[in-house]
Amino acid sequence: MSHPSEPSFKTLQFYSTAVYPCSYLSGLDARSQVAAPTHLIDAQTYSQLVEQGFRRSGLFTYRPHCDRCQACLPIRIDVNRFQRNRTQRKTWNRHGQLVAHSLPLHWNTEHFELYQRYQLGRHPGAGMDEDSRTQYTQFLLTSRVDSKMVEFRTPSGQLQMVSMIDVLDTGLSSVYTFFDPDAAGSLGTYGVLWQIEQCRALHLPWLYLGYWIAESRKMAYKSQYRPFQLLKDGVWAEPDPA
């Protein structure tokens, strides 16, 4: 059991989970380090934990802690220096008519139905496509930090996308986004671009996108938002361009 160095973490305990199959790299085992107890992880403490590579899933705060692999690297976008590339500008303009509403976390049947459609359309067979209402609630609607959901609708009111976001001391953390799997035009990309603009509006320097793995196709999109920093050996730094 190891402990991050900040004094404010002295009341927290950090446990390693049992080994489980890696979700991203086939044939490898994974392990996580978990911060506990959950009721002591408030918004400020969570902000500090994110700075050290932790992430949240419901009330579960964790970071990769694998025995023989360090492929999962926390990634954050430098929003002040970010400039959209040509493809991102097209995506931004294409979905610019969407109306965003920021809401507290709450149950909404329309959201859940979109979530189920997204899982079936984008991640069939991954296990999450069979999520029940309880699992969905625990995964996305349960939080003890400063969290919100943002829904995106067409001018006529049709729901297109929902993003779950945590507000940190130094940025926003993108928790999860789901959208209409039949919609054209890279809604997921638009969601990230919108969150970058929110960071700018709130004068927050970073957008945290969770973990990036060089060998994972699922993670490749995260490195398209440049410049970005990776957390490696306890230090945030831009990767070598090579």
N, C-alpha and C positions, 0 to 999 in steps of 0.2 A: 504494500500500500504506500503510494507516494503522494506528496503534497506540492501544489504550486507554491511559489515563494511569497506571494503577497500576504502581509500581516492580516488583512481582513478575512483571509481564508482559514484562519486558525480554528474556527468553530466548525468548519466543514471536514468531512472525511471523504476519502477517495478510494474506491474499490475497483478491482479488475473483475470483469465478467468471466464466465467460462468461455471456452473457445466455441465458435460457431462458424458455419460456412460463409465465406466472403460473398457479399452481394454483387461485387463489381468485377473481381478478377477470378475467373473460373479455376477451380482446383485448389484454391488457397483457403486457409483458415484465418479467422479474424478474432479480435478481442477488443473490448472497449474499456475505458476508464470512466467510472460513473461518479459524479459529485452528489453527496448526500449530507444531511437530510434535505429534502426538496423545499420544505417550508422556510429554510434559511436563505434560499436563493431568490433574492429580490431583484429588482431591475438593475440597481447599481452593481451588485455582486455578479449578476449574469453578464453585464457589460465587461467586467474584468475577466470573467471566465472565457468569453468569446475572444478576447485579446490573446488568450493563451491556447486557443484552438478548440475550445469546447463548442458544442452546438446543442440545440434543444429539440426534442420530439415529445410533445405534450409536457409532462412534468419531469421527463427523463432527460438529464443534462449529461452529456458524454463527449468523449473524444476518442479517436482511434488509439489503440494501445496494443498493437499486434506484436507477437514474439519475434518474428523474423521478416517483417515487412514494414516499410515506411512510405508506401506509395501514396497514401491519402494525405494531401497537403491542404491546409486551410487556405482559402483564396479570398481576397478582397479587391474591389475595384476602386481606383483612385478617381473619384468622381470629378474633381476639379480639373484634372488634366485630360479626362476622357473626351474624345471627339468621335462622333458616329462615322463609320465608314459608309461607303456608297449603299451597300445592301441594307444597313441599319437605317439610313435616311429614308429609303423607300418604304421600309416596314413602318417607321414612325409616321410617315405621311399617310400610308394606307389605312392605319387604324386611328388616325388623329381625331376622328369623329366620335370615338367611344367616350362615354361619360363615366368618370370614376367617382365612386362614393365610398368614403372611409367610414367604417362601422366598428363597434365593439364586437368581440367574438360572441357569436350566438348561433343557435340552431336555426336553420332555414331549409325547408324541404326542397326548394328550388336549387339551392346550392348543392345539397346532397345528391340530387338527381344528376346534376352536371358532373359532380365528382365521380359518380358511378359510370357515367358515359365516358368520361376521360380515361378512367382506369381500363375499361373494356376496350376502348379504341387505341390507346397508346401503350398500355402495359398488360396485355392479355397474358394470363398464365404466370404472372409474377407474384400472385398471392393477394395483392392489394385489390384486385378486381372483385373479390368476394367479401370486402369489408362490410361489416354490419354498421348500423347506426351507432352502436356503442363504440366500436373501434374507431370510427370516423371522429366521434366526439372526443375520445381520449387523445387521438393523434393531433387534431387540428384546433379543437375548441377549448382545450384545457391549458391554462397558463397562469403562472404567478408573476410574470414579468409584464412589461409594457407592450402588449400585443394588440394588433388590430387586423381586421380583414378589409380588403378593398375589392369591391365588385365593379366590374366594367360592363356597361350596357350600351347597346346601340341607341341612337336618338329616339327610336320607337319603343325602347324599354326591354328589348330582348337581352337576356343575360348571356354574355360571351366568355367571361373569365372571372376568377376569384383568386386573389393573392392573400396569403397570410404573412404578416410582417411583424418583426419585433423592433422596437425603437430602443437603441442603445445610446450610451453617452457619446460615442464617437461615430455613429452611423446607423444605418438600417441593416437588419439581418433578414434576408429572404428565406422564410421558413418553408413555404410550399406554394405552388401555383398550379391550378388546374383550369382547363378551358375547353371550349367546344372542339372536340376532335375532328369535326367535319369542316370547321372554318378554315379558309385559305389565308395565307399571308403571314405565317409565323407569329401567332399570338403570344407564344412564350417569349420570343425576342422582344416584342413590344412591352411585355410586362417588366422585363429587366430594364429596358430603356426608361420606362415610366418611373421605376424605383430610383434610378440614377437621378432623374429630374427632381424627385421628391427629396433626395439627400441634399441636392443643391438648394432647394427652396427652404429647407430646414437648417442650412449651413452646417451640414454634417459631412465630413470628408470621405467617408468610406461606405461602400455597399458590400456587405459580407454575403458570399454565395455558397457558404458551406465548404465542401471538400472538392478538390480537383485531383484527378488521377491521370497521369500522362498516357497510360495504357488503356484507359477506358473510353470507349466511344460515347457512352452516356454522359461523360463529364466534359467532352471536347468543347461544347458550346461556351463554357465558362471562360475559356481563354480567348474568346473573340472580343471581349470588352477590355480594351487596352487604354492606358497601362494598368497592370494589376500587380499585386504583391502576393507572395506565398510565404507561409510561416514554416520555416525549417530550422531545426535545432534551436527553437525558442526565439528566432529573429525574423521579423517581417522584412522582406526585401523583394525587389523586382528580380525575376529570373534572368539568367544570362541569355541575351538574344540568340545566341547560337543554339 
